[in-house]
Amino acid sequence: MPGMVLFGRRWAIASDDLVFPGFFELSLRVVWWIGILTLYLMHRGKLDCAGGTLLSSYLIVLLVLLAVIICTVSAIVCVSMKGTICNPGPRKSMSKLLYLRLALFLPEMVWASLGSAWIADDVQCDRTVVNGVIATVIISWIIIVSTVVTIIIVFDPLGGKMAPYPSSGPNHLDSHESSQLLNGLKTAATSVWETRIKFLCCCVGKDDHTRVAFSSTAELFSTYFSEADLDAELANCHHYMQFAAAAYGWPLYIYRNPFTGLCKIGGDCCRSRTTEYDLVGGDQLHCHFGSILHTTGLQYRDFIHISFHDKVYELPFLVALDHRKESVVVAVRGTMSLQDILTDLSAENETLNLECGVQDCSAHKGISQAARYVYQRLVDDGILSQAFSIAPEYRLVVVGHSLGAGAAALLAIMLRSAYPHVRCYAFSPPRGLLSKSLYEYSKNFIVSLVLGKDVIPRLSVTNLEDLKKRILRVIAHCNKPKYQILLYGCWYELFGGSPDNFPTELDGGAQGDLTQPLLGEQSLLTRGSPTYSFSSDSPLESPTKYPPLYPPGRIIHLEEEGASGRFWRSAAQYSARWSHESQFSKILIGPKMLTDHMPHVLMKALDSVVSDRAGYVFCPARGGSNVDMV
């Protein structure tokens, strides 16, 4: 697991991380080598032409060069499989193999350049041979460029030769020098991550919001992530989840209906209408609108505004009249683009100016900015005024899923002073959203729904720190190679089984070993982290920029009953109950931690729960429930 040392510096990759990348390159090289050999053997008789000698030489040398590369990569994969995560000793020859592999790039680049030059000449040979050689040249350059990009990403500018501390140790530094050194390293780490994020997200625009999001995301990465009441709210969740799903537009609809979806919305995609609604921003607007109609079951005239305008801190949303529940519904879309991801990752704390009589009004910066954008559109542009002029007796309901759930919750808080009866249904909201006081305030009008082990309602910077500590404890006692653990995890995900059948702890290991620092004994960054502690009794702290934040409102938790369903197994059964936010204070690792977050999976679970609970009639005691039915 410790970073490899090459050319006198540490890199952001370990020697046991090369099994799968190496196997992928090996497979590609072998297929490529077989293709070139086949091309040469089948068409070498056609190389008796102008320029044919050069092409023949190119193919022969390339076959030899690829054979050497294949042998080297095979050795890298075999060595990377040896040892365990914390015992890199059996992999000590990895650096020599990597030096050899990097050295082979020089003749490969030279030969690819010569091949490009020879092909550029007027070669009078069979076109099949010429096209084959052109393909090999193109593949050579694709692999070379991909390798260069990979090297740029795993290069660690902070992994220099010198230790971050003098030989006398860190305790000999006075507080001023130590603080300066820490701040310098943190600034450098943030700069590195910001450069990487800009490089990977180069297709995103370069406006002010995007630049702020880049900086916020870089700081996050450098810091390191009663029965009647229940039945009534489950029924409401089941109804309003349709609007939260509809806000995703046609991609989610096609995914949920792979065989019939395109046929159902194809007509809407191909024709434009004279509409009574406001349809703005984004691509394939009429496709989106067709899917929204099919998902919600509403009519064209029921929609007041639909926006698929998508930028950093600016989310798509829709406004509709729901006559069945007599409500004006505002549905905010969840994460669907790189811009949305940057909004998600702008995770520092931001103080809000709210008229709610609550002290310490603070929230997740990116999501609060997105909620403020939707608020300005609804209020300043008169969208809500238009809706309530049509249906003045209706109630305002705000819904969303994932990122949209967080934005919907904050939007409801912002709107409550003007619309005291507003309700919000937040499906799979992020945990790191509201300050403690805002969380308590939101219980009066916000209901959150969480499915199973969904990671997002458990995800916050504080919880990521806790997860990091727990993983390091496990790694300290692990006696299995990383590739075996990952392969077994894939097998468990696909076919089930018991995790206990694959023990990873050392036989007879002392539990006291788990309290020993693993990787950061000599690291200034680790020693300087206020959260680095292996003591389970010590309270978990967060950097001041990322104080503990909480999910919105009261929480309904849908828990799976029985064994996990996989592929051919029967459909999962769920139970529903009210849960306290403390039950989502740790990230749970499991095969469904990501799939439980998907909106279509949540919709199926809601269908199952509501249909199961419909077998009996709930009659609340008179005056025993203060839930607002909508």
Secondary structure as UniProt FT lines:
FT   STRAND          3..6
FT   TURN            7..8
FT   STRAND          9..14
FT   HELIX           15..17
FT   HELIX           19..43
FT   HELIX           44..46
FT   HELIX           52..80
FT   HELIX           89..91
FT   TURN            92..93
FT   HELIX           94..120
FT   HELIX           127..154
FT   TURN            157..158
FT   TURN            167..168
FT   HELIX           170..172
FT   HELIX           175..200
FT   TURN            201..203
FT   HELIX           208..223
FT   HELIX           227..246
FT   TURN            247..248
FT   HELIX           250..256
FT   TURN            258..260
FT   HELIX           261..270
FT   STRAND          278..280
FT   HELIX           285..296
FT   HELIX           300..302
FT   STRAND          303..307
FT   TURN            312..313
FT   STRAND          317..322
FT   TURN            323..326
FT   STRAND          327..332
FT   HELIX           338..345
FT   STRAND          349..351
FT   STRAND          362..364
FT   HELIX           365..380
FT   TURN            381..382
FT   HELIX           383..390
FT   TURN            392..393
FT   STRAND          395..401
FT   HELIX           403..415
FT   TURN            416..418
FT   TURN            420..421
FT   STRAND          423..427
FT   TURN            432..433
FT   HELIX           436..442
FT   TURN            443..445
FT   STRAND          446..451
FT   TURN            452..453
FT   HELIX           456..458
FT   HELIX           461..476
FT   HELIX           482..495
FT   HELIX           499..501
FT   TURN            507..508
FT   HELIX           511..515
FT   TURN            521..522
FT   HELIX           524..528
FT   TURN            530..531
FT   TURN            536..537
FT   TURN            544..545
FT   STRAND          554..561
FT   TURN            567..568
FT   STRAND          573..579
FT   HELIX           581..584
FT   TURN            591..594
FT   HELIX           595..597
FT   HELIX           599..613
FT   TURN            614..615
FT   TURN            622..623
//
